[in-house]
Amino acid sequence: MAIQHAATNLYSHVFQLDTPNSSYVLGISEQGLAVHLYYGTRLFEGDFSAVCSAENSPWFPARAGEPLLDHVPLEFSGAGMADLRPSAVSVQWEDGDNVADLRYKSHRILAGKPAPQGLPHVYTEQEEEAQTLVVTLADEKGLEAELYYTVFRDSDALVRRTVLRNAGSQTVTVLRVMSASLDLTESRMELVHLHGSWAREFTRERLPVGHGEQRIGSFCGASGHQHNPFLAVVTPDCTETAGEAYGCSFVYSGNFCMETNVDASDRLRINAGLSDRAFRWPLAAGESFETPEAVLVYSGSGLGEMSRTYHKLYRSRVSRGYWRDRPRPVLLNTWEGVYFDFNCDKLLRIAKAAAQEGIELFVIDDGWFGHRADDTSSLGDWTPWEEKLGCTLSELVKNVNELGMGFGLWVEPEMVSPDSDLYRAHPDWVIRRPDRAATLKRTQLILDLSRKEVQDSVIDAMTKLFSSAPIAYVKWDMNRNMSEIGSAADLTASAGALAHRYMLGLYRVLETLTSRFPKILFESCASGGGRFDAGMLYYMPQTWTSDDSDAVQRLDIQGGASLVYPPSMMSCHVSAVPNHQVRRRTPLSTRWDVAMLGGGFGYELDMTKFSAEEAETVKEQIAAYKQERDSLFDSRFYRLPMLEGMAAFQQISADGKKVVATCVRRLYNAKGEPHWLRLQGLNPHAQYRCLRDGSVVTGAVLMGRGIRLHLEPEDFASDRIVLERLS
């Protein structure tokens, strides 16, 4: 059984939730408090009673009367009580009362995993894959909090979410609600998170968890470039291969907050949920509110094992549909090759060159619709600009298909340009305060997807477009954040509530379209990685990782993203040099080596400009990718320690038969050669053959001494080593 239920002399109910390598224990005290007792390495027979004993109590020893709430590690704390730490829920009752005193009411243990309504989530394909504990806490005025905990047979993930229900007689306004709260007795920890901005997403930062509150989050209407909805709290000795790590990832694409708090008694609390900035959600009697899911992962073997747990879960139980288990076609995106400057003849010249190289999917980016010659008009008018193209869209698609390639389009359906027929017909369909001037960003506004008629309009427009020709791929972009948040349909809605209703509307749009067009390969984009989260991966199996396509910058961007997201879900392209974002010149081989680390592999340049040597090299690169993609699509991924100024990664196929190690030098220095790369995760007794020179060594040697790198003595050199297991 994954979930065990018992009683002890201190707790009327104790629940132990087991994954293959971890255990989570909570108890119900005699006062009805839901108390956190343990989260860590898997417990076995005899360990259970020790964790629940008075000797090992994580709070003050049992005593008569009410315990000091400031000293109780609560599973879900209410505001307005004597617990002064950041709460899991805060409310305002109709009569002005702001207390939420949540005590045990009931519990259920369910086979499988119930799905939240209208939200992306971790799913199961068979009931026996998981078990779910639902603990209901209640306030005497009728507010109920259902705490969902799901554990899995084959994963070390623990999925949590909360459902608030108003079972009382008066309206209660929710001001704050977390999906997960975790109290740990060990405060000497460090925080790992991913920050950044446009073109430098997923920058890793590690800092001590200090007293007081530390918080990451977003209030821009998307999960955002600034902070990804993920954090890990780790022991100071934690490395890629050793030490403890507690990961938390939010399955949501909008405003969020994740926070740590160490109180005066050195107790650490972690909260994860919707952002509480300007959040007000009225719950009338009988109404309920569901939070997005938070995915917790405990690893006793460092950050690397934590990452691989997330990778496997998100690849197989968040991603869905036709493309979930299929390696991706090699694509050419026209954006950096031509930008807005193209017509049918120019596109077909590039397409013919691409087909000769082995490209399988030809993608037109921005500028094909309305009268969009630049980024100042036409968003919302999703009609092909035939005068510019010089042909119909269906004729263009037919010509590309006859070259042996699929056809893809860029769209930005959540946005509207003031210079558009859609805006002129429906100026009230945008997010803005009608009594204030609207800020234009990228000369566009956001459609108000909190409204069903606006959702239906987007669905109808995209359905017509995707049905007009055999569209194989769609890049779904989003290029501005929310400001002056308001809706003409509900002028009283708070900014935070409206932003969440927007996300629910977007999810309805995506669910409808991806269901109607199950074989289209959808790729999410938000000025690059501005909405790279598990929520979007539920609808679209890959995300454009960053608008910065420079190979050296991508080492940090893709490496940081791999802390939680599988490389198979990262879209990575080889682009022209000098690079269009940082003007760096890197070898074509290095650009290919770095792009090959992602699952959505392609090129973003004008292939008609290749020299004969470059054309032959790219043809060989594409052939090599096609040969390897089946075995590496669901590979295990490792971030390898390397000398300063270098970055190294490793992939091992699911069957363990293929190993690929990639190392890139940033800047060359005169410290001398050779360099050796020590691998990880191999069978120490197995024999491995290096395809470069035919040498055969054991996994023990490859992990103990390593393999010699062959790096050119120059900046930005790379080496990619492929090995096959023989036994």
N, C-alpha and C positions, 0 to 999 in steps of 0.2 A: 504494500500500500504506500502511495506517495504521501498521503496525509493521515497522520495518526491523531487520535483524540483520546484524552484521559483526564483524570482529576487527581490532585494532590492535596495535602493538608493546607497548602498556602493558596492554591488556585482552584476555583470550582471547575474550570475548564482549562486544559492545556492542549495546544495544537502544534504538532511538529510536521513541517512541510519539507519533504526530502526531494532533492534532485540527485542525479548520479553522483555528484561530488560535493554537495553543500546541503546544509539544513538551516531552516528558519523556524524559530519557536516563539510563540506568543501565548500569554495566559490571561485569564480573567480573574482579577483579584476579588476578595470578599466584598469590596466596595463597588464592584461592577466595572472597574477600570480595565481597559484592554492594554496589557503591559507587554512591551517587547522584552524577550528573554535571551535570544541568541540568534546570530546570523554568522555562519562561518563554515568551516570544514565539516563534512558529513558526519553526523552522529550515528553511533551504532548501539547495540543492545547494552544497557547499563548506563549509557551517557545521559539518557533522557532525565532520569531522576536526579542526577547530579546537577544538571542545569537548572532544575526547578527547586532545588533545596534552599533552605533559609541561608545556609552558609555561602551559597553562590548567588544570592539575590542581588540583582543589579541596582537595587535601591535600598533605602533604610530598612533594617530588620522589621519584621512584622510587629505591629504594636496596636493597642486598642485605639479605635477611632479612625478618623480620616488621615491618610498619609499626607505628607507635604508634596503637593503636586509638582513643585519645582524640582523634586528629586526623583520623580517617577518617569522611567523611559516609556512614554505613551506611544501606542500605535497610531492614534489619531486624536490630536489635542484640539479642544475647543477654546475659542477666544472668550475673554471676559471672566475666566476662572483664575485660580491662584497660580496656575502655570503661566509665567510671564515670558516664556520663550516664544519665538514665532510659531503661531498656531497652524494647524492643518485646515481649520475652517473658521470663518468669522461671519456673523450674520447680524442683521438688524430686524427686530420684531416690529410689528405694526404699532405696538404700544410703546416703543422706544427702548425696550429691553435689548441688550447686546450680548447676552450670555448664551453660550452653547455648552451645556453640561451633558456630555454624551456618555451613557452607561450601557453595559451589556443588556441586550434584549433577547437575542436568539442567534442561532447559527445553522448553517446548512453545509453539507459536504456533497458536491455534485460531481458526477462523472463528466469528463470532457471540459469544455470551456465555453461558457455563454458569451455571445458576441454583443458588444455595445451597439446601440442604435445610431446609424448615420455617421459613424466615426471609423477611420482606419484602425486596424487591430491585428494582433497576432492571432492566427487561426489554427485550427486543427483539421485534419482530414478524416480522422477516425476518433471516436469517443475515447478509446482506451489510451490515446496519446497523452492525456492530461487529466488532472483532477483540480477542482476548484473549491476553495473554502470561502464562504460568504458569512461574515460576522456582521450582525446588525446592532448598531449602537443607537440609543434614542435619548432625546431630551424630554423632560416632562411636559413641555409645551407642544410636542408632536413632531419636532424635527428628527428625522431618522437618517443615519449614515450607514449605507451598506458598503462594507469593505470587501473587495474581491481580491483573492490571492489565487493565482494559478501556477502550478508547477507541472513539469513535463517529464515524461518517461525518458526522453533521449536528449534533454538539454539542461544545462545548469542555469537557465534563466528562470526568474520569478516575475510574473506579470501582475501588476497591481492597478486598480482603478477604484473610483468611488462613485456611488450613486446617492445623491441627496434626495430625500422625499419629504414633502410636507404633509404629515398625517394629522396636523392640528387644525384649528378652526380659523386662525388669522394668517394673513399674508406675512411671509418672512422674506427678506431680501438678502441674498447671498452676496457677501462682499469679498470673499476669498474662499477657495476650496482647492486642496491639493489632491493629486492622484495618489501620491505615496509620501509617507513620512517615516523616517528611520532614526531611532535614537541609539547611539553607540556610547559605551562607557569609556572607550579609548579616545582621547582628544588629541593625542600627539600624532596627527595625521597630516598629509599633504593633499592639496587639491590639484587635480589635473583637468584642464578644460581647453576648449578650442575657440580662439577668438580670431578677429581679422577684419577685413573690409573687402570692397570690390578688388578683385585680382590678387588678393593675398589671403584667401580664406584658409580656415583650418590650421591656424598657427598654434602650436602647442605651448601651453604655459603651465608651469608647475610651481606652486608656492605653498608655504606653510598655512595650515588652517589655524587662524588666530582667534582670540577671544572676540566676541561680538559677532556681527553678521557679515558674511561675504556672499555676494549674490551675482549671478549672471542671468541674462534674460533678454527679452525682446518686447518692444512695444511699437513695432513698425508695421504690424499687420501680416507679417511673415515670420518664420523662424529666424531669418536674418543672416547677414554676413557677419555681424558684430560678435555674436555668440551662438554657437551651435547648441541645440537642445540636448546636450550630453555633458556629464561630468563623471569623474572618478575620484573617490577618496581613497588614498593609498597610504600604507605604512612608509616611514622615511626610508626604509631599506628596499623598497619595491623597485624592481627592474623589469625588463621584458620577460625574464625567466624565473624570478623569485620574488617573494614578498606577497603581501595581501593587497587586493584591490577590490573595492566596492564600486561597480559601475552603475550608472543610472541614465537611461536614454528615454526620451519622450516621443511617443508616437503621435506627433501633431505638427502642423505646419504653420501655426500662427503664433500669437503672443504667448510667451511662457515665462516662468521664473524657476530657477533652481538656486537654493541657498543653503549655506551651512551656518550654524550658530554654535559657538562654544560659550557656555554660561560660566558664572563665577565659580561653580563647583566642578569645572572642567568636564562637563558632559557635552557631547557633540550631537546635534540634531541636523538631519538633512531633510529638506522639503523639496518636492518637485511637483509642479502643476501649472495651471493657467496663470498668466500674469494677473496680479490683483490691482494693477494700476488702472484707475477709473472703471473698475469692474463692479457692476451692480446688476444682479439678476433676480428679479422678483419671482418668488414661488408662491402662487396662490394655493389654498387648501386643495390637496389631492394631486398637485403637480410634482414633477421630479426633474432632476438635472443630472446628467451623466458626464463624468470627466473623461478625457482621453486616457490612454493607458501609459503607464510608466514601466519600463522593463529593467529590472534589477539583475545584476550578475555579480556573484562573488567568485573571486579567483584566489586560491592560495598559492598559485604558481606564476604570479606576476601579471603585467599588463598584456603580454602576448596571448596568454590563454584566455583572458577576459575578451580580447578582441575577437579571437576565433570563435568563441561562443556566440557573440553577437553576429558575426558573419554568417555562420551556419543557420541561425534562427531567421535572420532577415532575408537571406537568400531563398529559404525553403518554406517559411511560414509567415512572411509578410508579403513578399513578392508573390504575384498570382498569375494565372492565365497561361496563354499560349507561349509566351516568351520566357516564362520563369526558368525553365531548365534548358533553354536553347541558347547556344553560343550565338553571338550577334554577327550580322553581316558586316563586311568592311565597307565603310561609307566614305564618300567625299562630300564635304559641306562647302558650298561656294562662298561663304561669307568673307573670309579674309582674302580670298582670291579675287573677288570682283566687287564686294560690298553692294551698293545700289546700282552699279553700272553694268547692266547686262540687257540682252535681248535673246530671242530664241536662237539665233545663229551663234551668238557667242557662247551660250550655254551648251549647245550641241557640240561645238568644237571641244569644249572642256570635257563633256561627257564621253566623246569618242576617245579622247586621250585617256580618260579614267578607265574606260572599258578595256583598253589595251593593256593597262597596268594590272587588271584583275579586280577592280572595284566592283562591288556587288549592289551598292545602294547610292543613288545620286540625289543630293538634297539641295534644294533652293532655299536660301535663307530669306531675310527681309527684303521687301521691295517689289513683290510680284502682284500686289492687289491694290484696289482703289485707284488713287492717283499718287501713290507713295514713291516719290523720288528721293526722299530723305526721311528723317524721323519726326517730321512735324505734322503729318496728316494721316488720315485714312484708317487708323485703328478702329475697328468696329464694322468696316465695310469690306467683308470678306468675299469680294467678287474679283476674279482675275482681271488684271489690267492688260487687256488684249492688245491695245494700241502700243503699249511699251514692249510687250513680249513679241508681237508680230505673229501671233498664233493663238489658238485657244489652249487652255490648260490641258484638255484631254488630248489634243494633238501633240503637245510637248511631252506628256507622259507616255504616249504611244511611241514616240520616237526614242525616248530613253529606254523603254521596255524592249524595243527591238534591238537595242545594243546589248541586251542581256542583263540589264540592271533594274532593280526596283526604284521607285520614285518617292521622294519625301519632301515635305514642306515645313517651313517655319510659320508659326502662328503665335499671336499674343491675345487670346480671346477675353481675358479679364479686363482689358484696357479699352479706352476709347479716346480718340483725338477730338478736340473741339472742332477741328476742321474735318468733319465726317458727316455723312448723311444720317448715321445713327444718332449722333449727338444733336444734330439739328432737329430730329424728330422727337427725341426723348432727353432733353437737357436735365430732367429730374432723375434720370437713371444713374447718376454718379454719386460716389461717396463725397459729400461735402456738407458744410453747414450753410443752409440757404441764406442766413443773415450775415455771412462773412465771405470775403474774397477767397477763391480757391487757388491754392498754390499749384502751379503746373511744374511737373518734373518730367523731363524728357518730352515736353510738350504733350503731356497726356494726363488723363484722369482715370480713376478706377471705377469700373462698373459696380453697382451696388448689388452684389450677389446675395445679400440677405433677403432680397425680394424674389419671390417665385417667378414673377413675370419676366424678370431680368435673367434669371437662370434659364428659363424656357427659351428666351430669345437666343442665348448663347448656344444652347443645345441644338436648336433648330438651324442656326447658321452653320455650326460645325458639321452637323449631320448632312446638310446639303453639300457642303464643300467636300467632305470625305467620301460622299457617294458619287461625286461628279466624275471621278476617274479612279483607277486602281491605285490609291494612295497606300504605300507600304510603311511609311514612317512619318511621325509628326513630332517636331520639336516644339513643345509647349512652353513659351517664355512668359516671364513676368518681370517688368523692368522699373517699377517704382513702388515706394512704400506709402503707407497711409498718412494723411495729415488732415486737419479739420474734419475729424471723423463724425459724420452725421448721415442721416437718411431722411429723404423727403417723405418716406412712408411712415416713419416713427421718429418724431422730433424729440421724444422724451427718453429714448434709449441711451444708456451710457455708452461712452466710446469703447470701453472694454467689452461690454455685452454685444455691441454691434460688430466689433471685430471678430468675435467668436461666431456670431450668426453668419457672417460672411464666410468663414471657413466651413461651416456646416453646409452652406449653399454651394461653395466650390466643390466640396466632396460629393454632393448630389450630382453636380454637373459631370464630374470625372467618372463617377460610378456609372452614370447613364451612357456616356460616350464610349468608355472602354468596354462596356458590355455589348454595345451595338456594333463595335468594330474590334472584335477580339484579336484579330490577326495583325492589326496595325501595331508597329513597334513605337510606343510613346516614350519620348524622352523629356524629362522635366528640366527646366532651366529658370533661373531667376537672376538675371545679370551674372550668370555663372552659378556659384554655389550659394546664392542668397536664400534658397529654400531647399537645401539638401537635407532631408530628414526622413525618418521612417514612415511618417504619414504620407508623403508623396510617393515613396517607394511601394506603398500598398496599391497604388493605381498605375504607376509607371515604373518599369523594371530597371531604368537607368536614369542618371542625372548628369547633366553637363557640369563637371566638377568646378570649373573656374573659367572665366573669360581669358585668364592668363594662360597661354599655351606654351610659354617658354619652358623648355625641358628642365632647367636648373630650378626655377621657381616651383615647378610641379613636383619636385622631389619632396618639398615640405608640405605642399598642398595635399597631394595624394597620400603621403605618409601620415599626415595628421588626420585626414579623413578616415584612414584605415584603423584608427583607434576603435571605431565603432561600426563603420560601414564597409561591406565587402567590396574589394576592388572590382569584382565582376559587375557591380552596379555603378561604377564610375565610367563616364565617357571621357576618353582621352585621345587627342588628335596630334598628329605630326603637322606642324605649320611651317611656313616659309621663314627664311632668315634674310635680313635681320628681323628678329621677332617683332611683331607689331605692338606689343605691350611694353617691352623693356629694351628693345633694340639690340639684344644680344645675338651673337652668331655662335651657334653650336653645331657640331657635326651631325649630319643626317643620321648616322648610326646611333648617336646618343638620343636624338629626338625619338627615334623608333624604339630604342630600348625602354625609355621612360613611358611612352604611350602604350607599349605592350603590357605594362603592369595593370592596365585597366581592362574591363570586359567590353566596353563600347569603343572599339578601336577604329580609327579612321584618319583621314587627312583633311586639312583645311587650308587649301592653297590652289593656285592655278596650275594644273598639270601640263598645260601647253607650254609652259615656260621652263620645263625641265631640259637640262642638257641630256645628251644620249647616255652618258654615264649615270646621271641621276635617275633617268627613266629605268635603266636596267636595275639599279640598286633598289628602287621602290618596288619593281616587279618581284624581285627576290624577297623583299621584306613581306609583301602581301602573301606570297606563296608560303613563307615560313609561318606567318600568323595562322593561315588556314590549316596548316599541318598540325599546329599545336592547340588550337582553340578548344577542341573538344575535351582534351585532357586537362587543360588549365582553367576552364570556366569555373568549376566548383572546387578549385584547389585551396589548400590551407596556406595561409599567408603569414610570413614572419618578417618583422623589422629587425635587421641584424645590426649588432654594434659594430662600429667601424671607426677608423682613424678620423681625427678632426679634419674637416674639409671634404669628407666623403659621405655618401649615403649608400646603404645596401639593403636589399630586400630578397626574400626567397619565397618561392611557390613550390608546393608539393601536390601533385595530382591526388585525387580522392583515393585512388587505388595504390598510391605510394610508388608507382612505377616511373614517374617522371619528376625530375627536380630541376628547377631553373633558379639560378642565382644571378642577380643583377647588381652591379656596383657602378656608381657614377662619381667621378672626381669633380669637385667644384673648381678649385684653383690649384694649379700645379705648384709644388715647392720642391726644393732641392734636398729633401730628407732622404732621398734614395729609394731604390727598389731592392728586392721585390716586396709586394704586399700579399698577405695571405688572408683569406676570408674563411672564417669558421662558420659552418652551417649548423642548422638546428633541426630537431624533429625527425631525424633519420633512424632507421633500424641499425644499431651499431654492428650487428652481425652480418648484415647484407652486403653484397658486393655492388658497387656502382661504377659504371663506365662513363667517362667523360667523352662526349661526342666530338669534341674539338681535336683531341689527340689520341683517343682510344685507350688511355690509361685506365686501369681498374684498381680501385681502393675500397676499403670497407667504410661503412657509415661511421665507425668509431674514429677512423683517421680523419674523415671529413669534418667531424664535429670537434675532434681533439686538436689536431694540427691545422686543419683547414685545407683549402685549395688555393693554388697560386693564381693571382690575378695577372692579366696581361693588359695593362693600361698604357696607352701612348703617353709619352712625357709632355703633356700639354694640358691646358685648361679644358674642362668640360669633357674629358675623355670618359668612355664607359667600357664595361666588359660584361658580357652576358654569357653565362656558362650553363650548358644543358647537360644533364646526366640522366642515365637510365639505370634502373635497378635490375640487376641480373638474377638475384636470388633472394 
